[in-house]
Amino acid sequence: MVNFMLYITAELENLTNFQPKGGDDDPNFTYYFKLKCENCGEVTDKETRVSLSEELPLVKKGTANLIQKCKFCKREGTVTCDPGWRLSAYS
Ligand SMILES: [Zn+2]
């Protein structure tokens, strides 16, 4: 398993905070990502939805927030979000 940290940058004017509506642990906030297959390198055509509220059971053990097969090589990949993630604004 590989862990990634999501960094977002933005130029803010007259704002002191930047986070998803409902807070950074909002289970109903949906993120959209373009995903790259670690096996063949294929990148998804469209953005894929990921949210904390969608939990899918894994075959072995536990859950994932997204389970998706690569359209090119058919390898299955999963995304699991850490609910402790934080989005911070830097000026
Ligand atoms: Zn692939």
PDB file of the backbone (N, CA, C, O) and the ligand in Angstrom, with CONECT records:
HET     ZN  A 101       1
ATOM      1  N   MET A   1       0.841  -1.173   0.000  1.00  0.00           N
ATOM      2  CA  MET A   1       0.000   0.000   0.000  1.00  0.00           C
ATOM      3  C   MET A   1       0.886   1.235   0.000  1.00  0.00           C
ATOM      4  O   MET A   1       1.898   1.298   0.698  1.00  0.00           O
ATOM      5  N   VAL A   2       0.490   2.195  -0.781  1.00  0.00           N
ATOM      6  CA  VAL A   2       1.196   3.472  -0.864  1.00  0.00           C
ATOM      7  C   VAL A   2       0.292   4.544  -0.285  1.00  0.00           C
ATOM      8  O   VAL A   2      -0.894   4.606  -0.608  1.00  0.00           O
ATOM      9  N   ASN A   3       0.844   5.377   0.558  1.00  0.00           N
ATOM     10  CA  ASN A   3       0.073   6.479   1.130  1.00  0.00           C
ATOM     11  C   ASN A   3       0.441   7.782   0.433  1.00  0.00           C
ATOM     12  O   ASN A   3       1.618   8.067   0.209  1.00  0.00           O
ATOM     13  N   PHE A   4      -0.561   8.557   0.098  1.00  0.00           N
ATOM     14  CA  PHE A   4      -0.357   9.858  -0.520  1.00  0.00           C
ATOM     15  C   PHE A   4      -0.945  10.926   0.388  1.00  0.00           C
ATOM     16  O   PHE A   4      -1.934  10.700   1.085  1.00  0.00           O
ATOM     17  N   MET A   5      -0.316  12.086   0.363  1.00  0.00           N
ATOM     18  CA  MET A   5      -0.870  13.223   1.096  1.00  0.00           C
ATOM     19  C   MET A   5      -1.339  14.230   0.064  1.00  0.00           C
ATOM     20  O   MET A   5      -0.622  14.564  -0.879  1.00  0.00           O
ATOM     21  N   LEU A   6      -2.556  14.705   0.265  1.00  0.00           N
ATOM     22  CA  LEU A   6      -3.142  15.658  -0.664  1.00  0.00           C
ATOM     23  C   LEU A   6      -2.796  17.077  -0.246  1.00  0.00           C
ATOM     24  O   LEU A   6      -3.105  17.498   0.869  1.00  0.00           O
ATOM     25  N   TYR A   7      -2.156  17.811  -1.145  1.00  0.00           N
ATOM     26  CA  TYR A   7      -1.864  19.217  -0.902  1.00  0.00           C
ATOM     27  C   TYR A   7      -2.662  20.041  -1.898  1.00  0.00           C
ATOM     28  O   TYR A   7      -2.698  19.731  -3.089  1.00  0.00           O
ATOM     29  N   ILE A   8      -3.288  21.074  -1.409  1.00  0.00           N
ATOM     30  CA  ILE A   8      -4.029  21.990  -2.271  1.00  0.00           C
ATOM     31  C   ILE A   8      -3.485  23.388  -2.022  1.00  0.00           C
ATOM     32  O   ILE A   8      -3.284  23.790  -0.876  1.00  0.00           O
ATOM     33  N   THR A   9      -3.249  24.124  -3.096  1.00  0.00           N
ATOM     34  CA  THR A   9      -2.804  25.498  -2.940  1.00  0.00           C
ATOM     35  C   THR A   9      -3.829  26.424  -3.578  1.00  0.00           C
ATOM     36  O   THR A   9      -4.482  26.071  -4.560  1.00  0.00           O
ATOM     37  N   ALA A  10      -3.956  27.601  -3.009  1.00  0.00           N
ATOM     38  CA  ALA A  10      -4.870  28.603  -3.544  1.00  0.00           C
ATOM     39  C   ALA A  10      -4.424  29.975  -3.063  1.00  0.00           C
ATOM     40  O   ALA A  10      -3.831  30.108  -1.992  1.00  0.00           O
ATOM     41  N   GLU A  11      -4.709  30.973  -3.849  1.00  0.00           N
ATOM     42  CA  GLU A  11      -4.461  32.342  -3.417  1.00  0.00           C
ATOM     43  C   GLU A  11      -5.740  32.849  -2.763  1.00  0.00           C
ATOM     44  O   GLU A  11      -6.781  32.938  -3.413  1.00  0.00           O
ATOM     45  N   LEU A  12      -5.662  33.180  -1.481  1.00  0.00           N
ATOM     46  CA  LEU A  12      -6.832  33.613  -0.723  1.00  0.00           C
ATOM     47  C   LEU A  12      -6.738  35.112  -0.444  1.00  0.00           C
ATOM     48  O   LEU A  12      -5.672  35.633  -0.117  1.00  0.00           O
ATOM     49  N   GLU A  13      -7.850  35.776  -0.577  1.00  0.00           N
ATOM     50  CA  GLU A  13      -7.896  37.206  -0.288  1.00  0.00           C
ATOM     51  C   GLU A  13      -9.034  37.440   0.698  1.00  0.00           C
ATOM     52  O   GLU A  13     -10.180  37.081   0.428  1.00  0.00           O
ATOM     53  N   ASN A  14      -8.720  38.035   1.827  1.00  0.00           N
ATOM     54  CA  ASN A  14      -9.684  38.311   2.898  1.00  0.00           C
ATOM     55  C   ASN A  14     -10.313  37.040   3.471  1.00  0.00           C
ATOM     56  O   ASN A  14     -11.441  37.074   3.963  1.00  0.00           O
ATOM     57  N   LEU A  15      -9.597  35.938   3.410  1.00  0.00           N
ATOM     58  CA  LEU A  15     -10.059  34.680   4.000  1.00  0.00           C
ATOM     59  C   LEU A  15      -8.990  34.170   4.956  1.00  0.00           C
ATOM     60  O   LEU A  15      -7.796  34.322   4.698  1.00  0.00           O
ATOM     61  N   THR A  16      -9.419  33.567   6.054  1.00  0.00           N
ATOM     62  CA  THR A  16      -8.461  33.022   7.011  1.00  0.00           C
ATOM     63  C   THR A  16      -8.493  31.504   7.061  1.00  0.00           C
ATOM     64  O   THR A  16      -7.622  30.892   7.679  1.00  0.00           O
ATOM     65  N   ASN A  17      -9.480  30.884   6.422  1.00  0.00           N
ATOM     66  CA  ASN A  17      -9.606  29.447   6.506  1.00  0.00           C
ATOM     67  C   ASN A  17     -10.071  28.892   5.167  1.00  0.00           C
ATOM     68  O   ASN A  17     -10.819  29.547   4.441  1.00  0.00           O
ATOM     69  N   PHE A  18      -9.633  27.700   4.847  1.00  0.00           N
ATOM     70  CA  PHE A  18      -9.976  27.071   3.575  1.00  0.00           C
ATOM     71  C   PHE A  18     -10.185  25.588   3.845  1.00  0.00           C
ATOM     72  O   PHE A  18      -9.234  24.868   4.149  1.00  0.00           O
ATOM     73  N   GLN A  19     -11.426  25.135   3.734  1.00  0.00           N
ATOM     74  CA  GLN A  19     -11.730  23.733   3.991  1.00  0.00           C
ATOM     75  C   GLN A  19     -13.022  23.360   3.275  1.00  0.00           C
ATOM     76  O   GLN A  19     -13.778  24.243   2.869  1.00  0.00           O
ATOM     77  N   PRO A  20     -13.288  22.060   3.111  1.00  0.00           N
ATOM     78  CA  PRO A  20     -14.541  21.647   2.490  1.00  0.00           C
ATOM     79  C   PRO A  20     -15.736  22.101   3.316  1.00  0.00           C
ATOM     80  O   PRO A  20     -15.643  22.254   4.534  1.00  0.00           O
ATOM     81  N   LYS A  21     -16.838  22.309   2.648  1.00  0.00           N
ATOM     82  CA  LYS A  21     -18.081  22.662   3.342  1.00  0.00           C
ATOM     83  C   LYS A  21     -18.396  21.567   4.359  1.00  0.00           C
ATOM     84  O   LYS A  21     -18.399  20.384   4.016  1.00  0.00           O
ATOM     85  N   GLY A  22     -18.658  21.947   5.588  1.00  0.00           N
ATOM     86  CA  GLY A  22     -18.935  20.965   6.635  1.00  0.00           C
ATOM     87  C   GLY A  22     -17.698  20.539   7.393  1.00  0.00           C
ATOM     88  O   GLY A  22     -17.792  19.693   8.282  1.00  0.00           O
ATOM     89  N   GLY A  23     -16.542  21.094   7.073  1.00  0.00           N
ATOM     90  CA  GLY A  23     -15.314  20.747   7.781  1.00  0.00           C
ATOM     91  C   GLY A  23     -14.490  19.727   7.024  1.00  0.00           C
ATOM     92  O   GLY A  23     -14.969  19.094   6.083  1.00  0.00           O
ATOM     93  N   ASP A  24     -13.238  19.574   7.449  1.00  0.00           N
ATOM     94  CA  ASP A  24     -12.344  18.684   6.703  1.00  0.00           C
ATOM     95  C   ASP A  24     -12.610  17.205   6.967  1.00  0.00           C
ATOM     96  O   ASP A  24     -12.043  16.354   6.282  1.00  0.00           O
ATOM     97  N   ASP A  25     -13.450  16.881   7.930  1.00  0.00           N
ATOM     98  CA  ASP A  25     -13.840  15.481   8.150  1.00  0.00           C
ATOM     99  C   ASP A  25     -15.283  15.234   7.724  1.00  0.00           C
ATOM    100  O   ASP A  25     -15.883  14.239   8.131  1.00  0.00           O
ATOM    101  N   ASP A  26     -15.846  16.119   6.915  1.00  0.00           N
ATOM    102  CA  ASP A  26     -17.233  15.991   6.464  1.00  0.00           C
ATOM    103  C   ASP A  26     -17.384  14.709   5.640  1.00  0.00           C
ATOM    104  O   ASP A  26     -16.806  14.605   4.558  1.00  0.00           O
ATOM    105  N   PRO A  27     -18.149  13.736   6.133  1.00  0.00           N
ATOM    106  CA  PRO A  27     -18.275  12.467   5.414  1.00  0.00           C
ATOM    107  C   PRO A  27     -19.031  12.611   4.092  1.00  0.00           C
ATOM    108  O   PRO A  27     -18.928  11.743   3.225  1.00  0.00           O
ATOM    109  N   ASN A  28     -19.778  13.683   3.931  1.00  0.00           N
ATOM    110  CA  ASN A  28     -20.565  13.855   2.708  1.00  0.00           C
ATOM    111  C   ASN A  28     -19.884  14.710   1.653  1.00  0.00           C
ATOM    112  O   ASN A  28     -20.415  14.883   0.556  1.00  0.00           O
ATOM    113  N   PHE A  29     -18.704  15.249   1.977  1.00  0.00           N
ATOM    114  CA  PHE A  29     -17.996  16.041   0.971  1.00  0.00           C
ATOM    115  C   PHE A  29     -17.356  15.084  -0.035  1.00  0.00           C
ATOM    116  O   PHE A  29     -16.736  14.088   0.340  1.00  0.00           O
ATOM    117  N   THR A  30     -17.518  15.400  -1.299  1.00  0.00           N
ATOM    118  CA  THR A  30     -16.996  14.538  -2.349  1.00  0.00           C
ATOM    119  C   THR A  30     -15.779  15.172  -3.011  1.00  0.00           C
ATOM    120  O   THR A  30     -15.825  16.320  -3.454  1.00  0.00           O
ATOM    121  N   TYR A  31     -14.704  14.417  -3.071  1.00  0.00           N
ATOM    122  CA  TYR A  31     -13.496  14.828  -3.790  1.00  0.00           C
ATOM    123  C   TYR A  31     -13.527  14.162  -5.153  1.00  0.00           C
ATOM    124  O   TYR A  31     -14.046  13.057  -5.308  1.00  0.00           O
ATOM    125  N   TYR A  32     -12.966  14.845  -6.135  1.00  0.00           N
ATOM    126  CA  TYR A  32     -12.875  14.287  -7.489  1.00  0.00           C
ATOM    127  C   TYR A  32     -11.407  14.200  -7.876  1.00  0.00           C
ATOM    128  O   TYR A  32     -10.700  15.208  -7.882  1.00  0.00           O
ATOM    129  N   PHE A  33     -10.946  12.989  -8.201  1.00  0.00           N
ATOM    130  CA  PHE A  33      -9.545  12.767  -8.548  1.00  0.00           C
ATOM    131  C   PHE A  33      -9.438  12.078  -9.902  1.00  0.00           C
ATOM    132  O   PHE A  33     -10.258  11.227 -10.247  1.00  0.00           O
ATOM    133  N   LYS A  34      -8.415  12.458 -10.662  1.00  0.00           N
ATOM    134  CA  LYS A  34      -8.016  11.644 -11.798  1.00  0.00           C
ATOM    135  C   LYS A  34      -7.021  10.639 -11.248  1.00  0.00           C
ATOM    136  O   LYS A  34      -6.090  11.018 -10.538  1.00  0.00           O
ATOM    137  N   LEU A  35      -7.200   9.380 -11.559  1.00  0.00           N
ATOM    138  CA  LEU A  35      -6.378   8.321 -10.990  1.00  0.00           C
ATOM    139  C   LEU A  35      -5.471   7.705 -12.043  1.00  0.00           C
ATOM    140  O   LEU A  35      -5.842   7.588 -13.211  1.00  0.00           O
ATOM    141  N   LYS A  36      -4.277   7.315 -11.613  1.00  0.00           N
ATOM    142  CA  LYS A  36      -3.314   6.672 -12.500  1.00  0.00           C
ATOM    143  C   LYS A  36      -3.077   5.248 -12.005  1.00  0.00           C
ATOM    144  O   LYS A  36      -2.776   5.045 -10.829  1.00  0.00           O
ATOM    145  N   CYS A  37      -3.210   4.264 -12.888  1.00  0.00           N
ATOM    146  CA  CYS A  37      -3.007   2.856 -12.546  1.00  0.00           C
ATOM    147  C   CYS A  37      -1.523   2.633 -12.222  1.00  0.00           C
ATOM    148  O   CYS A  37      -0.646   3.008 -13.001  1.00  0.00           O
ATOM    149  N   GLU A  38      -1.256   2.017 -11.059  1.00  0.00           N
ATOM    150  CA  GLU A  38       0.129   1.745 -10.681  1.00  0.00           C
ATOM    151  C   GLU A  38       0.719   0.599 -11.484  1.00  0.00           C
ATOM    152  O   GLU A  38       1.937   0.420 -11.498  1.00  0.00           O
ATOM    153  N   ASN A  39      -0.124  -0.183 -12.153  1.00  0.00           N
ATOM    154  CA  ASN A  39       0.358  -1.325 -12.928  1.00  0.00           C
ATOM    155  C   ASN A  39       0.762  -0.930 -14.345  1.00  0.00           C
ATOM    156  O   ASN A  39       1.864  -1.256 -14.786  1.00  0.00           O
ATOM    157  N   CYS A  40      -0.121  -0.229 -15.068  1.00  0.00           N
ATOM    158  CA  CYS A  40       0.147   0.075 -16.480  1.00  0.00           C
ATOM    159  C   CYS A  40       0.317   1.569 -16.755  1.00  0.00           C
ATOM    160  O   CYS A  40       0.738   1.944 -17.848  1.00  0.00           O
ATOM    161  N   GLY A  41       0.002   2.414 -15.798  1.00  0.00           N
ATOM    162  CA  GLY A  41       0.192   3.849 -15.987  1.00  0.00           C
ATOM    163  C   GLY A  41      -0.973   4.571 -16.641  1.00  0.00           C
ATOM    164  O   GLY A  41      -0.905   5.781 -16.858  1.00  0.00           O
ATOM    165  N   GLU A  42      -2.047   3.845 -16.959  1.00  0.00           N
ATOM    166  CA  GLU A  42      -3.220   4.458 -17.574  1.00  0.00           C
ATOM    167  C   GLU A  42      -3.843   5.470 -16.607  1.00  0.00           C
ATOM    168  O   GLU A  42      -3.970   5.209 -15.411  1.00  0.00           O
ATOM    169  N   VAL A  43      -4.230   6.638 -17.153  1.00  0.00           N
ATOM    170  CA  VAL A  43      -4.879   7.684 -16.364  1.00  0.00           C
ATOM    171  C   VAL A  43      -6.354   7.704 -16.739  1.00  0.00           C
ATOM    172  O   VAL A  43      -6.705   7.629 -17.916  1.00  0.00           O
ATOM    173  N   THR A  44      -7.211   7.806 -15.734  1.00  0.00           N
ATOM    174  CA  THR A  44      -8.649   7.817 -16.007  1.00  0.00           C
ATOM    175  C   THR A  44      -9.031   9.021 -16.860  1.00  0.00           C
ATOM    176  O   THR A  44      -8.463  10.103 -16.713  1.00  0.00           O
ATOM    177  N   ASP A  45     -10.000   8.823 -17.753  1.00  0.00           N
ATOM    178  CA  ASP A  45     -10.463   9.912 -18.611  1.00  0.00           C
ATOM    179  C   ASP A  45     -11.174  10.980 -17.802  1.00  0.00           C
ATOM    180  O   ASP A  45     -10.981  12.177 -18.014  1.00  0.00           O
ATOM    181  N   LYS A  46     -11.991  10.529 -16.881  1.00  0.00           N
ATOM    182  CA  LYS A  46     -12.796  11.439 -16.069  1.00  0.00           C
ATOM    183  C   LYS A  46     -12.330  11.376 -14.621  1.00  0.00           C
ATOM    184  O   LYS A  46     -11.646  10.441 -14.204  1.00  0.00           O
ATOM    185  N   GLU A  47     -12.724  12.403 -13.866  1.00  0.00           N
ATOM    186  CA  GLU A  47     -12.435  12.391 -12.441  1.00  0.00           C
ATOM    187  C   GLU A  47     -13.314  11.339 -11.764  1.00  0.00           C
ATOM    188  O   GLU A  47     -14.452  11.105 -12.173  1.00  0.00           O
ATOM    189  N   THR A  48     -12.766  10.711 -10.723  1.00  0.00           N
ATOM    190  CA  THR A  48     -13.474   9.696  -9.966  1.00  0.00           C
ATOM    191  C   THR A  48     -13.866  10.261  -8.612  1.00  0.00           C
ATOM    192  O   THR A  48     -13.074  10.941  -7.959  1.00  0.00           O
ATOM    193  N   ARG A  49     -15.101   9.973  -8.192  1.00  0.00           N
ATOM    194  CA  ARG A  49     -15.613  10.485  -6.916  1.00  0.00           C
ATOM    195  C   ARG A  49     -15.087   9.660  -5.751  1.00  0.00           C
ATOM    196  O   ARG A  49     -15.063   8.431  -5.809  1.00  0.00           O
ATOM    197  N   VAL A  50     -14.665  10.348  -4.689  1.00  0.00           N
ATOM    198  CA  VAL A  50     -14.252   9.690  -3.453  1.00  0.00           C
ATOM    199  C   VAL A  50     -14.802  10.496  -2.285  1.00  0.00           C
ATOM    200  O   VAL A  50     -14.609  11.710  -2.222  1.00  0.00           O
ATOM    201  N   SER A  51     -15.489   9.826  -1.359  1.00  0.00           N
ATOM    202  CA  SER A  51     -15.952  10.507  -0.146  1.00  0.00           C
ATOM    203  C   SER A  51     -15.843   9.550   1.031  1.00  0.00           C
ATOM    204  O   SER A  51     -15.857   8.330   0.863  1.00  0.00           O
ATOM    205  N   LEU A  52     -15.733  10.121   2.224  1.00  0.00           N
ATOM    206  CA  LEU A  52     -15.602   9.310   3.433  1.00  0.00           C
ATOM    207  C   LEU A  52     -16.853   8.491   3.710  1.00  0.00           C
ATOM    208  O   LEU A  52     -16.771   7.430   4.330  1.00  0.00           O
ATOM    209  N   SER A  53     -18.013   8.966   3.260  1.00  0.00           N
ATOM    210  CA  SER A  53     -19.269   8.274   3.577  1.00  0.00           C
ATOM    211  C   SER A  53     -19.462   6.994   2.768  1.00  0.00           C
ATOM    212  O   SER A  53     -20.271   6.146   3.145  1.00  0.00           O
ATOM    213  N   GLU A  54     -18.740   6.844   1.674  1.00  0.00           N
ATOM    214  CA  GLU A  54     -18.878   5.638   0.857  1.00  0.00           C
ATOM    215  C   GLU A  54     -17.829   4.626   1.291  1.00  0.00           C
ATOM    216  O   GLU A  54     -16.640   4.807   1.028  1.00  0.00           O
ATOM    217  N   GLU A  55     -18.263   3.572   1.947  1.00  0.00           N
ATOM    218  CA  GLU A  55     -17.348   2.523   2.388  1.00  0.00           C
ATOM    219  C   GLU A  55     -17.750   1.213   1.741  1.00  0.00           C
ATOM    220  O   GLU A  55     -18.898   0.781   1.841  1.00  0.00           O
ATOM    221  N   LEU A  56     -16.800   0.592   1.084  1.00  0.00           N
ATOM    222  CA  LEU A  56     -17.038  -0.660   0.377  1.00  0.00           C
ATOM    223  C   LEU A  56     -16.201  -1.762   1.028  1.00  0.00           C
ATOM    224  O   LEU A  56     -15.034  -1.537   1.346  1.00  0.00           O
ATOM    225  N   PRO A  57     -16.775  -2.945   1.230  1.00  0.00           N
ATOM    226  CA  PRO A  57     -16.010  -4.024   1.864  1.00  0.00           C
ATOM    227  C   PRO A  57     -14.938  -4.581   0.922  1.00  0.00           C
ATOM    228  O   PRO A  57     -15.185  -4.796  -0.265  1.00  0.00           O
ATOM    229  N   LEU A  58     -13.748  -4.808   1.478  1.00  0.00           N
ATOM    230  CA  LEU A  58     -12.666  -5.432   0.712  1.00  0.00           C
ATOM    231  C   LEU A  58     -12.786  -6.943   0.815  1.00  0.00           C
ATOM    232  O   LEU A  58     -13.363  -7.450   1.777  1.00  0.00           O
ATOM    233  N   VAL A  59     -12.256  -7.667  -0.151  1.00  0.00           N
ATOM    234  CA  VAL A  59     -12.339  -9.127  -0.162  1.00  0.00           C
ATOM    235  C   VAL A  59     -11.615  -9.703   1.050  1.00  0.00           C
ATOM    236  O   VAL A  59     -12.137 -10.590   1.726  1.00  0.00           O
ATOM    237  N   LYS A  60     -10.409  -9.199   1.327  1.00  0.00           N
ATOM    238  CA  LYS A  60      -9.615  -9.764   2.434  1.00  0.00           C
ATOM    239  C   LYS A  60     -10.124  -9.290   3.792  1.00  0.00           C
ATOM    240  O   LYS A  60     -10.616 -10.087   4.591  1.00  0.00           O
ATOM    241  N   LYS A  61     -10.004  -7.980   4.049  1.00  0.00           N
ATOM    242  CA  LYS A  61     -10.357  -7.463   5.377  1.00  0.00           C
ATOM    243  C   LYS A  61     -10.466  -5.953   5.291  1.00  0.00           C
ATOM    244  O   LYS A  61      -9.697  -5.313   4.574  1.00  0.00           O
ATOM    245  N   GLY A  62     -11.401  -5.389   6.004  1.00  0.00           N
ATOM    246  CA  GLY A  62     -11.527  -3.942   6.081  1.00  0.00           C
ATOM    247  C   GLY A  62     -12.417  -3.370   4.991  1.00  0.00           C
ATOM    248  O   GLY A  62     -13.162  -4.090   4.326  1.00  0.00           O
ATOM    249  N   THR A  63     -12.320  -2.045   4.822  1.00  0.00           N
ATOM    250  CA  THR A  63     -13.135  -1.338   3.837  1.00  0.00           C
ATOM    251  C   THR A  63     -12.271  -0.345   3.070  1.00  0.00           C
ATOM    252  O   THR A  63     -11.153  -0.020   3.467  1.00  0.00           O
ATOM    253  N   ALA A  64     -12.831   0.125   1.954  1.00  0.00           N
ATOM    254  CA  ALA A  64     -12.173   1.160   1.155  1.00  0.00           C
ATOM    255  C   ALA A  64     -13.239   2.177   0.756  1.00  0.00           C
ATOM    256  O   ALA A  64     -14.426   1.855   0.718  1.00  0.00           O
ATOM    257  N   ASN A  65     -12.821   3.379   0.464  1.00  0.00           N
ATOM    258  CA  ASN A  65     -13.756   4.411   0.019  1.00  0.00           C
ATOM    259  C   ASN A  65     -13.975   4.360  -1.486  1.00  0.00           C
ATOM    260  O   ASN A  65     -14.910   4.969  -2.006  1.00  0.00           O
ATOM    261  N   LEU A  66     -13.114   3.635  -2.180  1.00  0.00           N
ATOM    262  CA  LEU A  66     -13.283   3.446  -3.622  1.00  0.00           C
ATOM    263  C   LEU A  66     -12.601   2.151  -4.029  1.00  0.00           C
ATOM    264  O   LEU A  66     -11.474   1.876  -3.616  1.00  0.00           O
ATOM    265  N   ILE A  67     -13.287   1.360  -4.837  1.00  0.00           N
ATOM    266  CA  ILE A  67     -12.701   0.180  -5.463  1.00  0.00           C
ATOM    267  C   ILE A  67     -12.986   0.321  -6.951  1.00  0.00           C
ATOM    268  O   ILE A  67     -14.142   0.440  -7.358  1.00  0.00           O
ATOM    269  N   GLN A  68     -11.942   0.306  -7.755  1.00  0.00           N
ATOM    270  CA  GLN A  68     -12.131   0.552  -9.187  1.00  0.00           C
ATOM    271  C   GLN A  68     -11.140  -0.272  -9.989  1.00  0.00           C
ATOM    272  O   GLN A  68      -9.978  -0.416  -9.607  1.00  0.00           O
ATOM    273  N   LYS A  69     -11.620  -0.821 -11.125  1.00  0.00           N
ATOM    274  CA  LYS A  69     -10.736  -1.563 -12.013  1.00  0.00           C
ATOM    275  C   LYS A  69     -10.214  -0.653 -13.100  1.00  0.00           C
ATOM    276  O   LYS A  69     -10.943   0.200 -13.607  1.00  0.00           O
ATOM    277  N   CYS A  70      -8.953  -0.830 -13.464  1.00  0.00           N
ATOM    278  CA  CYS A  70      -8.354  -0.086 -14.568  1.00  0.00           C
ATOM    279  C   CYS A  70      -9.023  -0.525 -15.867  1.00  0.00           C
ATOM    280  O   CYS A  70      -9.166  -1.720 -16.122  1.00  0.00           O
ATOM    281  N   LYS A  71      -9.433   0.444 -16.689  1.00  0.00           N
ATOM    282  CA  LYS A  71     -10.107   0.111 -17.943  1.00  0.00           C
ATOM    283  C   LYS A  71      -9.154  -0.561 -18.931  1.00  0.00           C
ATOM    284  O   LYS A  71      -9.599  -1.283 -19.823  1.00  0.00           O
ATOM    285  N   PHE A  72      -7.845  -0.330 -18.782  1.00  0.00           N
ATOM    286  CA  PHE A  72      -6.880  -0.870 -19.737  1.00  0.00           C
ATOM    287  C   PHE A  72      -6.394  -2.272 -19.354  1.00  0.00           C
ATOM    288  O   PHE A  72      -6.509  -3.202 -20.152  1.00  0.00           O
ATOM    289  N   CYS A  73      -5.849  -2.432 -18.134  1.00  0.00           N
ATOM    290  CA  CYS A  73      -5.263  -3.727 -17.742  1.00  0.00           C
ATOM    291  C   CYS A  73      -6.168  -4.531 -16.803  1.00  0.00           C
ATOM    292  O   CYS A  73      -5.847  -5.669 -16.460  1.00  0.00           O
ATOM    293  N   LYS A  74      -7.285  -3.952 -16.391  1.00  0.00           N
ATOM    294  CA  LYS A  74      -8.297  -4.617 -15.547  1.00  0.00           C
ATOM    295  C   LYS A  74      -7.826  -4.878 -14.120  1.00  0.00           C
ATOM    296  O   LYS A  74      -8.511  -5.569 -13.366  1.00  0.00           O
ATOM    297  N   ARG A  75      -6.671  -4.341 -13.736  1.00  0.00           N
ATOM    298  CA  ARG A  75      -6.216  -4.518 -12.356  1.00  0.00           C
ATOM    299  C   ARG A  75      -7.080  -3.665 -11.434  1.00  0.00           C
ATOM    300  O   ARG A  75      -7.405  -2.521 -11.751  1.00  0.00           O
ATOM    301  N   GLU A  76      -7.448  -4.240 -10.285  1.00  0.00           N
ATOM    302  CA  GLU A  76      -8.287  -3.537  -9.338  1.00  0.00           C
ATOM    303  C   GLU A  76      -7.445  -2.721  -8.368  1.00  0.00           C
ATOM    304  O   GLU A  76      -6.430  -3.196  -7.857  1.00  0.00           O
ATOM    305  N   GLY A  77      -7.870  -1.506  -8.123  1.00  0.00           N
ATOM    306  CA  GLY A  77      -7.194  -0.639  -7.171  1.00  0.00           C
ATOM    307  C   GLY A  77      -8.183  -0.111  -6.157  1.00  0.00           C
ATOM    308  O   GLY A  77      -9.386  -0.073  -6.414  1.00  0.00           O
ATOM    309  N   THR A  78      -7.681   0.294  -5.013  1.00  0.00           N
ATOM    310  CA  THR A  78      -8.549   0.823  -3.961  1.00  0.00           C
ATOM    311  C   THR A  78      -8.013   2.164  -3.459  1.00  0.00           C
ATOM    312  O   THR A  78      -6.817   2.443  -3.540  1.00  0.00           O
ATOM    313  N   VAL A  79      -8.915   2.976  -2.945  1.00  0.00           N
ATOM    314  CA  VAL A  79      -8.563   4.230  -2.282  1.00  0.00           C
ATOM    315  C   VAL A  79      -9.231   4.211  -0.922  1.00  0.00           C
ATOM    316  O   VAL A  79     -10.439   4.002  -0.812  1.00  0.00           O
ATOM    317  N   THR A  80      -8.442   4.430   0.104  1.00  0.00           N
ATOM    318  CA  THR A  80      -8.960   4.547   1.464  1.00  0.00           C
ATOM    319  C   THR A  80      -8.502   5.890   2.020  1.00  0.00           C
ATOM    320  O   THR A  80      -7.308   6.186   2.065  1.00  0.00           O
ATOM    321  N   CYS A  81      -9.468   6.690   2.440  1.00  0.00           N
ATOM    322  CA  CYS A  81      -9.152   8.021   2.963  1.00  0.00           C
ATOM    323  C   CYS A  81      -8.947   7.949   4.467  1.00  0.00           C
ATOM    324  O   CYS A  81      -9.679   7.259   5.177  1.00  0.00           O
ATOM    325  N   ASP A  82      -7.954   8.662   4.933  1.00  0.00           N
ATOM    326  CA  ASP A  82      -7.696   8.766   6.363  1.00  0.00           C
ATOM    327  C   ASP A  82      -8.572   9.881   6.909  1.00  0.00           C
ATOM    328  O   ASP A  82      -8.376  11.039   6.540  1.00  0.00           O
ATOM    329  N   PRO A  83      -9.533   9.575   7.776  1.00  0.00           N
ATOM    330  CA  PRO A  83     -10.426  10.619   8.277  1.00  0.00           C
ATOM    331  C   PRO A  83      -9.711  11.689   9.081  1.00  0.00           C
ATOM    332  O   PRO A  83     -10.310  12.720   9.386  1.00  0.00           O
ATOM    333  N   GLY A  84      -8.470  11.484   9.428  1.00  0.00           N
ATOM    334  CA  GLY A  84      -7.720  12.485  10.180  1.00  0.00           C
ATOM    335  C   GLY A  84      -7.005  13.470   9.292  1.00  0.00           C
ATOM    336  O   GLY A  84      -6.240  14.301   9.782  1.00  0.00           O
ATOM    337  N   TRP A  85      -7.242  13.398   7.962  1.00  0.00           N
ATOM    338  CA  TRP A  85      -6.545  14.313   7.058  1.00  0.00           C
ATOM    339  C   TRP A  85      -6.994  15.741   7.307  1.00  0.00           C
ATOM    340  O   TRP A  85      -8.107  15.984   7.772  1.00  0.00           O
ATOM    341  N   ARG A  86      -6.139  16.656   7.000  1.00  0.00           N
ATOM    342  CA  ARG A  86      -6.422  18.063   7.251  1.00  0.00           C
ATOM    343  C   ARG A  86      -6.063  18.880   6.012  1.00  0.00           C
ATOM    344  O   ARG A  86      -5.077  18.613   5.326  1.00  0.00           O
ATOM    345  N   LEU A  87      -6.886  19.865   5.756  1.00  0.00           N
ATOM    346  CA  LEU A  87      -6.566  20.826   4.725  1.00  0.00           C
ATOM    347  C   LEU A  87      -6.212  22.119   5.421  1.00  0.00           C
ATOM    348  O   LEU A  87      -6.973  22.599   6.261  1.00  0.00           O
ATOM    349  N   SER A  88      -5.108  22.672   5.098  1.00  0.00           N
ATOM    350  CA  SER A  88      -4.654  23.900   5.748  1.00  0.00           C
ATOM    351  C   SER A  88      -4.392  24.959   4.710  1.00  0.00           C
ATOM    352  O   SER A  88      -4.008  24.664   3.578  1.00  0.00           O
ATOM    353  N   ALA A  89      -4.597  26.158   5.096  1.00  0.00           N
ATOM    354  CA  ALA A  89      -4.312  27.290   4.209  1.00  0.00           C
ATOM    355  C   ALA A  89      -3.028  27.951   4.673  1.00  0.00           C
ATOM    356  O   ALA A  89      -2.838  28.174   5.869  1.00  0.00           O
ATOM    357  N   TYR A  90      -2.163  28.260   3.751  1.00  0.00           N
ATOM    358  CA  TYR A  90      -0.917  28.947   4.054  1.00  0.00           C
ATOM    359  C   TYR A  90      -0.912  30.249   3.281  1.00  0.00           C
ATOM    360  O   TYR A  90      -1.323  30.303   2.122  1.00  0.00           O
ATOM    361  N   SER A  91      -0.444  31.294   3.935  1.00  0.00           N
ATOM    362  CA  SER A  91      -0.372  32.575   3.219  1.00  0.00           C
ATOM    363  C   SER A  91       1.070  32.976   3.022  1.00  0.00           C
ATOM    364  O   SER A  91       1.345  34.025   2.439  1.00  0.00           O
TER     365      SER A  91
HETATM  366 ZN    ZN A 101      -3.859  -0.518 -15.568  1.00  0.00          ZN2+
END
